Amino acid sequence: MGGVIITDKLSINDKIVDKLSISSGAIDKMVAIMLFLEEHPHSTTGMLMEITQQSASRTKNYVQALVEIDLLVAEGGNKNRTYVVKK
């Protein structure tokens, strides 16, 4: 099972790197968000902040970048917004 997660992480990492020119630390945070959302769909920014160990604004920046490159879908309004991995 560990091999599947590593393969998935590398696949996600390649897709993010192809779309954005960003630091490896930010990529690691976005991969962590993606992996968390695979297991916990409809998570809020607050929940994702715990994963990234970053501020709300920084976490929102990561999530917005993932939405813009079509990896995540935002659902709901501002205060009720949740995120899911796009299938």
MOBEL-V717050 format. One record per pair of residues at least 12 apart in sequence whose ideal C-beta (glycine too) atoms are under 8 Angstrom apart, sorted by sequence separation. I is the first residue (numbers start at 1). J is the second residue. D is the distance in whole Angstrom. If there is no record, write none. Layout:
BEGIN
i=I j=J d=D
i=I j=J d=D
END
This chain:
BEGIN
i=36 j=48 d=7
i=72 j=84 d=7
i=73 j=85 d=8
i=72 j=85 d=6
i=73 j=86 d=5
i=13 j=27 d=6
i=16 j=30 d=6
i=45 j=59 d=6
i=48 j=62 d=8
i=71 j=85 d=7
i=72 j=86 d=6
i=16 j=31 d=7
i=33 j=48 d=6
i=36 j=51 d=5
i=45 j=60 d=6
i=48 j=63 d=6
i=71 j=86 d=6
i=67 j=83 d=8
i=70 j=86 d=6
i=66 j=83 d=8
i=12 j=30 d=8
i=13 j=31 d=6
i=33 j=51 d=6
i=45 j=63 d=7
i=12 j=31 d=5
i=32 j=51 d=5
i=33 j=52 d=7
i=32 j=52 d=6
i=63 j=83 d=6
i=9 j=31 d=5
i=12 j=34 d=5
i=12 j=35 d=7
i=29 j=52 d=5
i=29 j=54 d=7
i=9 j=35 d=7
i=33 j=59 d=8
i=8 j=35 d=7
i=33 j=62 d=6
i=5 j=35 d=7
i=8 j=38 d=8
i=33 j=63 d=7
i=30 j=62 d=5
i=34 j=66 d=7
i=29 j=62 d=5
i=33 j=66 d=7
i=42 j=75 d=7
i=30 j=65 d=7
i=37 j=72 d=7
i=48 j=83 d=7
i=26 j=62 d=7
i=30 j=66 d=6
i=45 j=81 d=7
i=34 j=71 d=7
i=44 j=81 d=7
i=34 j=72 d=8
i=44 j=82 d=6
i=45 j=83 d=8
i=33 j=72 d=8
i=43 j=82 d=6
i=44 j=83 d=8
i=42 j=82 d=4
i=43 j=83 d=6
i=41 j=82 d=8
i=42 j=83 d=7
i=42 j=84 d=6
i=22 j=65 d=8
i=41 j=84 d=5
i=41 j=85 d=7
i=20 j=65 d=6
i=37 j=83 d=6
i=37 j=84 d=6
i=38 j=85 d=6
i=37 j=85 d=5
i=20 j=69 d=7
i=16 j=66 d=8
i=19 j=69 d=4
i=34 j=85 d=6
i=16 j=69 d=7
i=15 j=69 d=7
i=16 j=71 d=7
i=15 j=71 d=7
i=12 j=71 d=8
END
